[in-house]
Amino acid sequence: MRDETKQDLTGLNTLGLVSHAAHYLRLESEQQLPMVTQWRQMAGGLIYVLGGGSNLILREHLSRPVLHNLLKGIRLIEETPEAFIVEAAGGEVWHDFVATCIRNGWYGLENLALIPGTVGRARYRISALMASRSWIGSTVYTPGI
């Protein structure tokens, strides 16, 4: 993990808004999580978490540090007669996650394809789009972040 200063975020948001972060970290491995916790504490506890950059309006200059979640991984945790319990890392592209579920026969998310963003951020838009979420749920595990 690199703490980059004066990172250009223009290419990391789908609106292409010119924006720069004073400090920027790429989270690419779970082994980095202890370092992220230390980095967050040094930053005073408040950081921005960037996913796919969709539906996001950034200021021109961000003084608060930006953590770019690029964690990847999708796996079937459990299959029951009623449900598939699937785990996805927050940096997975939401549409790719849905496509992987369909490809593996883990049905139930088909109507949620093409929603922009990553798994870690898309769930907020999905809950706003759905009248009832009784068949879909999510658990977010963020150790110490």
Short mmCIF file of the C-alpha atoms (twelve columns), coordinates in Angstrom:
data_MODEL
# 
_entry.id   MODEL 
# 
loop_
_atom_site.group_PDB 
_atom_site.id 
_atom_site.type_symbol 
_atom_site.label_atom_id 
_atom_site.label_alt_id 
_atom_site.label_comp_id 
_atom_site.label_asym_id 
_atom_site.label_seq_id 
_atom_site.Cartn_x 
_atom_site.Cartn_y 
_atom_site.Cartn_z 
_atom_site.pdbx_PDB_model_num 
ATOM 1   C CA . MET A 1   0.000   0.000   0.000   1 
ATOM 2   C CA . ARG A 2   1.345   3.381   -0.970  1 
ATOM 3   C CA . ASP A 3   0.362   6.665   0.647   1 
ATOM 4   C CA . GLU A 4   0.419   8.931   -2.370  1 
ATOM 5   C CA . THR A 5   0.199   12.683  -1.977  1 
ATOM 6   C CA . LYS A 6   -1.617  15.039  -4.313  1 
ATOM 7   C CA . GLN A 7   -3.345  12.171  -6.154  1 
ATOM 8   C CA . ASP A 8   -5.418  13.178  -9.170  1 
ATOM 9   C CA . LEU A 9   -8.921  11.669  -8.773  1 
ATOM 10  C CA . THR A 10  -10.299 13.006  -12.059 1 
ATOM 11  C CA . GLY A 11  -10.098 9.600   -13.768 1 
ATOM 12  C CA . LEU A 12  -11.517 7.821   -10.722 1 
ATOM 13  C CA . ASN A 13  -15.000 9.359   -10.842 1 
ATOM 14  C CA . THR A 14  -17.456 8.677   -13.649 1 
ATOM 15  C CA . LEU A 15  -18.422 12.351  -13.988 1 
ATOM 16  C CA . GLY A 16  -14.784 13.215  -14.716 1 
ATOM 17  C CA . LEU A 17  -14.788 16.054  -12.196 1 
ATOM 18  C CA . VAL A 18  -11.368 17.531  -11.589 1 
ATOM 19  C CA . SER A 19  -10.397 16.593  -8.060  1 
ATOM 20  C CA . HIS A 20  -7.198  16.020  -6.104  1 
ATOM 21  C CA . ALA A 21  -6.670  14.248  -2.796  1 
ATOM 22  C CA . ALA A 22  -4.031  15.383  -0.340  1 
ATOM 23  C CA . HIS A 23  -3.467  11.701  0.576   1 
ATOM 24  C CA . TYR A 24  -4.588  8.586   -1.290  1 
ATOM 25  C CA . LEU A 25  -4.254  4.885   -0.494  1 
ATOM 26  C CA . ARG A 26  -5.029  1.881   -2.719  1 
ATOM 27  C CA . LEU A 27  -6.417  -1.039  -0.689  1 
ATOM 28  C CA . GLU A 28  -5.603  -4.181  -2.695  1 
ATOM 29  C CA . SER A 29  -5.120  -6.862  -0.037  1 
ATOM 30  C CA . GLU A 30  -6.681  -7.813  3.287   1 
ATOM 31  C CA . GLN A 31  -3.148  -7.905  4.697   1 
ATOM 32  C CA . GLN A 32  -3.153  -4.105  4.350   1 
ATOM 33  C CA . LEU A 33  -6.058  -3.631  6.780   1 
ATOM 34  C CA . PRO A 34  -3.878  -3.117  9.894   1 
ATOM 35  C CA . MET A 35  -1.937  -0.443  7.967   1 
ATOM 36  C CA . VAL A 36  -5.217  1.197   6.914   1 
ATOM 37  C CA . THR A 37  -6.277  1.345   10.557  1 
ATOM 38  C CA . GLN A 38  -3.007  3.073   11.498  1 
ATOM 39  C CA . TRP A 39  -3.307  5.453   8.541   1 
ATOM 40  C CA . ARG A 40  -6.872  6.324   9.550   1 
ATOM 41  C CA . GLN A 41  -5.800  7.046   13.139  1 
ATOM 42  C CA . MET A 42  -2.980  9.308   11.909  1 
ATOM 43  C CA . ALA A 43  -5.555  11.126  9.753   1 
ATOM 44  C CA . GLY A 44  -7.720  11.881  12.786  1 
ATOM 45  C CA . GLY A 45  -10.250 9.122   12.122  1 
ATOM 46  C CA . LEU A 46  -12.081 10.559  9.128   1 
ATOM 47  C CA . ILE A 47  -11.398 9.254   5.621   1 
ATOM 48  C CA . TYR A 48  -13.297 9.023   2.340   1 
ATOM 49  C CA . VAL A 49  -13.764 5.530   0.910   1 
ATOM 50  C CA . LEU A 50  -13.836 5.445   -2.878  1 
ATOM 51  C CA . GLY A 51  -15.398 2.555   -4.772  1 
ATOM 52  C CA . GLY A 52  -16.138 2.728   -8.494  1 
ATOM 53  C CA . GLY A 53  -16.583 6.498   -8.461  1 
ATOM 54  C CA . SER A 54  -20.127 6.473   -9.833  1 
ATOM 55  C CA . ASN A 55  -22.792 8.920   -8.658  1 
ATOM 56  C CA . LEU A 56  -20.114 10.827  -6.815  1 
ATOM 57  C CA . ILE A 57  -19.477 14.553  -6.773  1 
ATOM 58  C CA . LEU A 58  -16.014 15.409  -5.527  1 
ATOM 59  C CA . ARG A 59  -14.650 18.739  -4.396  1 
ATOM 60  C CA . GLU A 60  -11.725 20.117  -6.334  1 
ATOM 61  C CA . HIS A 61  -9.397  19.609  -3.366  1 
ATOM 62  C CA . LEU A 62  -9.922  16.927  -0.707  1 
ATOM 63  C CA . SER A 63  -7.946  17.471  2.460   1 
ATOM 64  C CA . ARG A 64  -9.372  14.334  4.072   1 
ATOM 65  C CA . PRO A 65  -7.490  11.178  3.004   1 
ATOM 66  C CA . VAL A 66  -9.069  8.941   0.336   1 
ATOM 67  C CA . LEU A 67  -9.009  5.140   0.584   1 
ATOM 68  C CA . HIS A 68  -9.648  3.423   -2.764  1 
ATOM 69  C CA . ASN A 69  -11.128 -0.017  -2.108  1 
ATOM 70  C CA . LEU A 70  -9.844  -2.416  -4.763  1 
ATOM 71  C CA . LEU A 71  -10.306 -5.654  -2.800  1 
ATOM 72  C CA . LYS A 72  -11.439 -8.539  -5.028  1 
ATOM 73  C CA . GLY A 73  -12.977 -11.928 -4.404  1 
ATOM 74  C CA . ILE A 74  -16.299 -13.757 -4.764  1 
ATOM 75  C CA . ARG A 75  -17.139 -17.084 -3.141  1 
ATOM 76  C CA . LEU A 76  -20.145 -19.203 -2.255  1 
ATOM 77  C CA . ILE A 77  -20.322 -19.519 1.522   1 
ATOM 78  C CA . GLU A 78  -23.410 -21.700 1.808   1 
ATOM 79  C CA . GLU A 79  -26.195 -23.112 -0.317  1 
ATOM 80  C CA . THR A 80  -29.556 -23.983 1.230   1 
ATOM 81  C CA . PRO A 81  -32.855 -24.912 -0.426  1 
ATOM 82  C CA . GLU A 82  -33.972 -21.308 0.111   1 
ATOM 83  C CA . ALA A 83  -30.851 -19.259 -0.564  1 
ATOM 84  C CA . PHE A 84  -27.300 -18.882 -1.779  1 
ATOM 85  C CA . ILE A 85  -25.034 -17.127 0.706   1 
ATOM 86  C CA . VAL A 86  -22.351 -15.405 -1.358  1 
ATOM 87  C CA . GLU A 87  -19.456 -13.299 -0.121  1 
ATOM 88  C CA . ALA A 88  -18.005 -10.536 -2.281  1 
ATOM 89  C CA . ALA A 89  -15.178 -8.153  -1.507  1 
ATOM 90  C CA . GLY A 90  -16.103 -4.472  -1.488  1 
ATOM 91  C CA . GLY A 91  -13.919 -3.616  -4.483  1 
ATOM 92  C CA . GLU A 92  -15.712 -6.032  -6.842  1 
ATOM 93  C CA . VAL A 93  -17.628 -4.288  -9.618  1 
ATOM 94  C CA . TRP A 94  -21.330 -4.800  -8.824  1 
ATOM 95  C CA . HIS A 95  -22.346 -5.854  -12.349 1 
ATOM 96  C CA . ASP A 96  -19.454 -8.346  -12.509 1 
ATOM 97  C CA . PHE A 97  -20.629 -9.773  -9.173  1 
ATOM 98  C CA . VAL A 98  -24.166 -10.225 -10.516 1 
ATOM 99  C CA . ALA A 99  -22.805 -11.815 -13.712 1 
ATOM 100 C CA . THR A 100 -20.654 -14.224 -11.667 1 
ATOM 101 C CA . CYS A 101 -23.685 -15.222 -9.594  1 
ATOM 102 C CA . ILE A 102 -25.743 -15.903 -12.736 1 
ATOM 103 C CA . ARG A 103 -22.892 -17.809 -14.409 1 
ATOM 104 C CA . ASN A 104 -22.623 -20.064 -11.326 1 
ATOM 105 C CA . GLY A 105 -26.369 -20.624 -11.008 1 
ATOM 106 C CA . TRP A 106 -26.680 -18.530 -7.843  1 
ATOM 107 C CA . TYR A 107 -29.890 -16.898 -8.988  1 
ATOM 108 C CA . GLY A 108 -31.782 -13.994 -7.435  1 
ATOM 109 C CA . LEU A 109 -29.852 -10.877 -8.467  1 
ATOM 110 C CA . GLU A 110 -30.612 -10.864 -12.210 1 
ATOM 111 C CA . ASN A 111 -32.801 -7.740  -12.078 1 
ATOM 112 C CA . LEU A 112 -30.023 -5.822  -10.324 1 
ATOM 113 C CA . ALA A 113 -27.515 -6.068  -13.177 1 
ATOM 114 C CA . LEU A 114 -25.965 -2.930  -14.683 1 
ATOM 115 C CA . ILE A 115 -26.108 -0.904  -11.468 1 
ATOM 116 C CA . PRO A 116 -22.894 1.150   -11.479 1 
ATOM 117 C CA . GLY A 117 -20.322 0.994   -8.735  1 
ATOM 118 C CA . THR A 118 -18.691 -1.600  -6.541  1 
ATOM 119 C CA . VAL A 119 -20.187 -4.124  -4.139  1 
ATOM 120 C CA . GLY A 120 -19.087 -2.052  -1.148  1 
ATOM 121 C CA . ARG A 121 -20.966 1.051   -2.327  1 
ATOM 122 C CA . ALA A 122 -23.685 -0.266  -4.671  1 
ATOM 123 C CA . ARG A 123 -25.699 -1.793  -1.846  1 
ATOM 124 C CA . TYR A 124 -26.809 1.687   -0.752  1 
ATOM 125 C CA . ARG A 125 -28.207 2.470   -4.208  1 
ATOM 126 C CA . ILE A 126 -29.810 -0.963  -4.413  1 
ATOM 127 C CA . SER A 127 -31.642 -0.549  -1.124  1 
ATOM 128 C CA . ALA A 128 -32.936 2.804   -2.361  1 
ATOM 129 C CA . LEU A 129 -34.200 1.178   -5.584  1 
ATOM 130 C CA . MET A 130 -36.019 -1.732  -3.997  1 
ATOM 131 C CA . ALA A 131 -39.385 -1.566  -2.268  1 
ATOM 132 C CA . SER A 132 -38.660 -4.826  -0.435  1 
ATOM 133 C CA . ARG A 133 -35.280 -6.418  0.218   1 
ATOM 134 C CA . SER A 134 -36.544 -9.495  2.014   1 
ATOM 135 C CA . TRP A 135 -34.657 -11.799 -0.371  1 
ATOM 136 C CA . ILE A 136 -31.370 -9.893  -0.462  1 
ATOM 137 C CA . GLY A 137 -29.147 -8.981  2.420   1 
ATOM 138 C CA . SER A 138 -25.652 -7.839  3.054   1 
ATOM 139 C CA . THR A 139 -23.119 -7.847  5.791   1 
ATOM 140 C CA . VAL A 140 -20.182 -5.504  5.647   1 
ATOM 141 C CA . TYR A 141 -17.059 -6.570  7.498   1 
ATOM 142 C CA . THR A 142 -14.644 -3.725  8.080   1 
ATOM 143 C CA . PRO A 143 -12.220 -4.759  10.818  1 
ATOM 144 C CA . GLY A 144 -11.049 -1.662  12.612  1 
ATOM 145 C CA . ILE A 145 -11.813 0.726   9.760   1 
# 
